[in-house]
Amino acid sequence: MATSADILGTRTRNSIPARWAQHYERLCLERDKILQRDGSAAESFQPKLDDLADAAALETDRSLSIVTSTATHGMMLEIVEAIRRIERGTYGVCEITGEPIATERLNSIPWARYSLEGQKQAEENGWSRRASLPSLEGLAGIDSDAAESDGEEEGD
């Protein structure tokens, strides 16, 4: 069976620096695991109004499903953004302070965007991550023209 990486062509590693190759592989594996999870909704069950226990259990299941889905979405967002940072050459640099992120931190949290100091600043200022997934264009050659034009704009 083909994986999403095979289909999307994310196995190409043209611009991945050797120092981040392990992080890149780990992030791609995490992304693939999340994509392989069954995200289908449970069967729609309409309990009778007189069956309050079943209705309560169903509502609890739905609530847990929403929480899980939201957490999975957030994790996927962080992973995809980390993969893009590796491909663009900005991985391992704090998005707030511009300082390098400690290797130990990246080993523990490979999608980390901030150094410890940057994380403290983000928490003090109440900054949070974006609520939607970025476009998958430009990831590992999916749309190489768009990725090249992004790189040209950043250099200007």
C-alpha positions in Angstrom: 0.0 0.0 0.0 1.3 3.4 -0.9 1.8 5.9 1.9 0.8 9.6 1.6 4.6 10.4 1.3 4.8 8.1 -1.8 1.7 9.7 -3.3 2.7 13.3 -2.5 6.3 12.8 -3.4 7.6 13.9 0.0 10.4 11.3 0.0 12.6 13.7 -2.1 15.2 15.4 0.0 16.8 17.8 -2.4 17.2 20.7 -0.1 17.3 19.0 3.3 20.5 19.8 5.2 22.2 16.8 6.6 22.1 18.2 10.1 18.2 18.2 10.0 17.7 14.9 8.1 16.8 12.9 11.2 14.3 15.6 12.3 12.9 15.7 8.8 12.4 11.9 8.7 10.8 11.9 12.2 8.4 14.8 11.3 7.4 13.0 8.1 6.7 9.8 10.0 4.6 11.7 12.5 2.7 13.4 9.7 2.1 10.1 8.0 0.9 8.4 11.2 -1.7 11.2 11.7 -2.9 11.0 8.1 -3.4 7.3 8.5 -5.6 7.6 11.5 -9.3 6.9 10.9 -10.9 10.3 11.1 -14.4 9.2 10.2 -17.2 10.2 12.4 -19.1 7.6 14.4 -22.4 6.5 13.1 -25.2 8.9 13.6 -27.3 7.6 16.4 -30.5 9.4 17.4 -31.5 8.1 20.9 -35.1 8.2 22.0 -35.9 11.2 24.2 -36.8 8.8 27.0 -33.4 7.2 26.9 -31.4 9.9 28.6 -28.5 7.6 29.6 -27.8 6.7 26.0 -28.2 10.3 25.0 -25.7 11.4 27.6 -23.2 8.7 26.6 -23.5 9.7 23.0 -23.0 13.4 23.8 -19.9 12.5 25.8 -18.5 10.5 22.9 -19.1 13.3 20.5 -17.4 15.8 22.8 -14.4 13.6 23.2 -14.3 13.1 19.4 -14.2 16.9 18.9 -11.4 17.4 21.5 -9.4 14.6 19.9 -9.9 16.0 16.4 -8.9 19.5 17.5 -5.7 18.2 19.1 -4.9 16.2 16.0 -5.4 19.2 13.8 -3.1 21.3 16.0 -0.4 18.7 16.0 -0.7 18.3 12.2 -0.3 22.1 11.8 2.8 22.2 13.9 4.4 19.2 12.1 3.6 20.6 8.6 5.0 24.0 9.5 8.2 22.3 10.9 8.7 20.4 7.7 8.3 23.6 5.7 10.9 25.4 7.9 13.4 22.6 7.2 12.7 22.9 3.5 13.1 26.7 3.6 16.2 26.6 5.8 14.7 28.3 8.8 14.4 25.3 11.0 16.1 25.4 14.4 15.8 29.2 14.6 13.5 30.8 17.1 10.7 32.7 15.3 10.6 35.4 18.1 14.2 36.0 19.2 16.0 34.8 16.0 18.4 32.8 18.2 19.1 29.1 17.6 16.8 26.6 19.3 18.7 24.2 21.7 19.3 20.8 20.2 17.9 19.1 23.2 14.6 21.0 22.7 14.4 20.0 19.1 15.2 16.4 20.0 12.3 16.5 22.5 9.9 18.6 20.4 11.0 18.5 16.7 8.3 20.9 15.7 9.4 23.6 18.2 9.2 27.1 16.8 10.6 28.9 19.7 13.7 28.8 22.0 13.0 28.7 25.7 13.3 32.5 25.9 11.0 32.9 22.9 8.5 30.5 24.4 8.5 32.5 27.6 7.8 35.7 25.6 5.0 34.0 23.6 3.3 32.8 26.8 3.7 36.2 28.5 2.2 38.0 25.5 -0.6 35.5 25.0 0.4 34.6 21.5 -1.1 31.4 20.1 -0.7 29.4 16.9 -2.8 29.9 13.8 -6.1 28.0 13.6 -5.8 26.5 10.1 -3.4 24.3 8.2 -1.1 25.9 5.7 -1.4 25.0 2.0 0.5 21.8 1.2 1.9 23.4 -1.9 5.7 23.6 -1.9 6.1 20.7 0.5 9.0 18.6 -0.9 8.4 19.4 -4.5 4.6 19.2 -4.7 4.6 22.6 -6.4 8.3 23.4 -7.0 7.4 26.7 -8.9 5.5 28.0 -5.9 8.3 27.0 -3.5 10.9 28.7 -5.7 8.9 31.9 -5.9 8.5 31.9 -2.1 12.2 31.6 -1.7 12.7 34.5 -4.2 10.3 36.7 -2.2 12.0 36.0 1.1 15.3 37.0 -0.3 14.1 40.4 -1.6 
